Amino acid sequence: MRVIAFVSKEKGISPGQRFRLEQWAPHLERQHGITVDFVPFESAALTRALRDKGNVPQKAAYVLRDFALRSAHVRRATGYDAAILYREASLIGPALYERVLRALGVPFVVDFDDAIWIAGTDGNNGLFAHLRFPKKTATICRLASAVSVGNQYLADYARAQSSNVHIVPTTIDLDHYAVQPELADEQPFTVLWSGSTPTLAHFETARGALEKFARTRDVVVKVICNKPPEKPIANARNEFVQWKPEGEAEAIGACHVGIMPLPDDEFSRGKCGLKALQYMATGRAAIVAPVGMNRDLVEHNVNGVLASTEAEWLAALNQLADDHALRRALGAAGRKTVEESFSARAGAAKYAALLQGIAR
């Protein structure tokens, strides 16, 4: 069986794309005989341009060029058994190419792991965020043969548009995420946040607790991202690590605690717990906001810690800093959770059944 995947970026760049379709593709081929060919919307030139502020005319030219090239990709889909759309077929515009796929008789599944129907903001590319036509998500769900999403909140939205909705959680490929060695207790207590540039705003929601925590302890606040926070965490040693896919698990595991703060808003409820899953897979204790998928993923003081208010975050940080045995137990339980319910092999099996169900 051959499937064409319309994705936003080249492989290895987009976190959601990486931990869903790209991660499942080898398992789909090896265990289920399904070959997935990835066709990105963004050219390398557009991806580079979008990383920086300004240069709007150049960005616009690249976007329009890549939008035009997408038509050839869509025509290629007739030679496949089915198609996958990661979020959308095109970075801009209404559901034009999705309508073309439907008219060509190509069965397709649309896959998303965020509340993409809500207009987002991007400090570097605000204009293009408005040109995305986020409301087209409802139309795409209606046109699709099936919808796959990462959690129940997203499924509730999709089921208002489609009768064929499947929850396939974001997963971790355990072949590349081994349990990492623990840091020694005598080292500075290291708190890790890892994420993409747009989610740095979420990191800021933990700033108050982190700065109070660092007043009384020797603390390293480590950030893995494409760029550092705009200002350091006061009272702490600040460490910035440029994100790269090579050695990702080792970089994430080199901490005492991983954190996933989130605001409790409509968009954040669509989050699929990727940061928490990464910490848990490396055997690190995770402190997470009880928002969206995190409520289902983490059982408080069993395989992680839930914290909502600044006082709860501060208490959780102090508790885990003082209790090595608890950190170790939570990390082991978190790893077991990933192994049992959130492995790439299990996710690929669910996706294989979904693709086989819609293929012509």
C-alpha positions, 0 to 999 in steps of 0.5 A, spaced: 500 500 500 502 506 498 500 513 501 502 520 500 503 525 506 502 532 505 506 535 510 508 542 512 515 542 512 521 537 510 522 532 515 526 533 522 523 540 523 516 540 525 515 537 532 508 535 531 510 532 524 516 528 527 512 525 533 506 523 529 507 521 521 515 521 521 515 517 527 510 512 524 512 511 517 518 506 518 513 502 523 508 502 517 512 500 512 516 494 516 510 491 520 504 493 515 507 494 508 504 501 508 509 506 504 509 513 506 511 518 501 512 525 504 511 531 500 512 538 504 509 544 502 514 549 504 521 549 500 527 550 504 528 557 502 521 558 505 522 555 511 529 559 512 525 565 511 520 564 516 525 563 521 526 570 521 522 577 522 521 582 516 522 580 509 515 580 508 516 581 500 520 575 500 516 571 504 510 572 500 514 571 494 516 564 496 509 562 499 505 564 492 511 560 489 510 554 493 502 554 493 502 554 486 507 548 486 502 544 491 497 543 485 502 538 482 503 534 488 495 534 489 495 531 482 500 526 484 495 523 489 491 519 484 497 514 483 496 512 491 492 508 495 490 514 500 493 520 502 494 524 509 494 531 510 498 533 516 493 539 518 492 542 511 494 541 504 496 548 504 500 553 508 495 559 506 488 560 503 481 556 504 480 548 503 482 549 495 486 543 494 482 539 499 476 540 494 481 538 489 483 531 492 475 530 494 474 531 486 479 526 484 476 521 488 483 520 492 481 518 499 484 522 505 485 522 512 486 529 515 491 529 522 492 534 527 495 535 534 493 542 536 487 546 536 488 549 529 481 552 528 483 557 532 487 563 529 494 563 532 499 568 532 506 568 530 511 574 532 515 573 526 509 571 521 503 574 523 501 576 516 501 569 514 497 567 520 491 571 518 492 568 511 492 561 514 484 561 514 484 557 520 476 556 520 477 551 514 479 546 518 471 544 519 471 544 511 477 539 511 474 535 516 467 534 512 471 533 506 476 528 509 474 520 509 477 520 516 480 524 521 485 523 526 487 527 532 491 527 538 486 527 544 479 527 546 478 535 546 480 535 538 476 529 537 470 533 540 471 538 535 472 533 529 466 529 531 461 535 530 464 535 522 465 528 521 462 521 523 469 517 522 474 520 527 479 516 531 484 518 537 491 516 535 495 520 541 502 523 539 507 517 541 515 516 542 519 512 538 523 508 544 528 505 539 531 512 540 529 514 547 532 510 552 532 511 559 537 516 561 542 516 567 540 520 573 544 527 574 547 526 581 544 529 587 550 534 589 549 537 582 545 544 581 538 542 581 536 542 574 530 544 571 528 543 564 523 546 559 524 544 552 519 546 546 519 550 539 519 557 539 512 559 539 511 555 545 516 560 549 510 564 551 508 557 555 514 557 559 513 564 561 507 562 565 512 558 570 517 564 571 514 566 577 515 560 581 522 558 578 524 565 580 522 564 587 524 557 587 531 559 585 532 564 591 533 559 596 537 553 592 542 552 587 538 552 581 540 551 573 534 553 569 535 549 562 531 551 556 532 547 549 529 551 543 531 554 537 532 561 541 533 563 548 527 566 552 527 574 551 530 574 559 533 570 563 530 567 570 532 571 575 536 568 581 538 562 577 543 559 572 540 560 565 543 555 560 540 555 553 541 549 548 540 550 541 535 544 539 537 539 534 534 532 533 541 529 534 542 527 541 535 529 543 533 524 548 540 525 551 539 533 552 532 532 555 534 527 560 540 531 562 536 534 568 533 533 575 526 535 573 522 536 566 516 542 566 510 543 562 507 549 564 501 551 560 495 557 560 488 554 561 485 556 554 482 554 548 488 553 544 492 549 550 487 544 551 488 541 544 495 540 546 497 533 546 502 532 551 509 531 547 513 535 552 511 531 558 512 524 554 519 526 552 521 527 559 517 521 561 520 517 556 527 519 558 526 517 565 525 524 568 520 526 573 515 531 570 511 537 573 505 539 568 499 543 568 493 539 568 491 542 561 488 538 555 492 531 554 496 532 560 490 530 565 489 523 561 497 522 561 499 524 568 496 521 574 498 526 580 504 523 584 504 516 581 507 518 574 508 525 574 506 531 578 500 536 576 501 543 578 496 549 576 497 555 581 504 558 582 504 556 589 503 549 586 508 549 582 513 552 587 511 546 592 512 541 586 519 544 585 521 544 592 518 537 593 522 534 588 528 537 589 528 534 596 526 527 595 530 523 590 526 517 591 520 520 589 523 523 583 526 516 581 519 513 582 515 518 578 521 517 572 520 510 572 512 510 572 512 515 567 517 511 562 512 505 564 506 509 561 510 511 555 512 504 554 505 501 555 500 506 551 504 511 547 510 508 543 511 509 536 509 502 534 503 502 538 501 509 534 503 506 527 498 500 528 492 504 530 494 508 524 495 502 519 488 500 521 485 507 519 489 507 512 487 500 510 480 502 512 479 508 507 484 506 502 481 504 495 
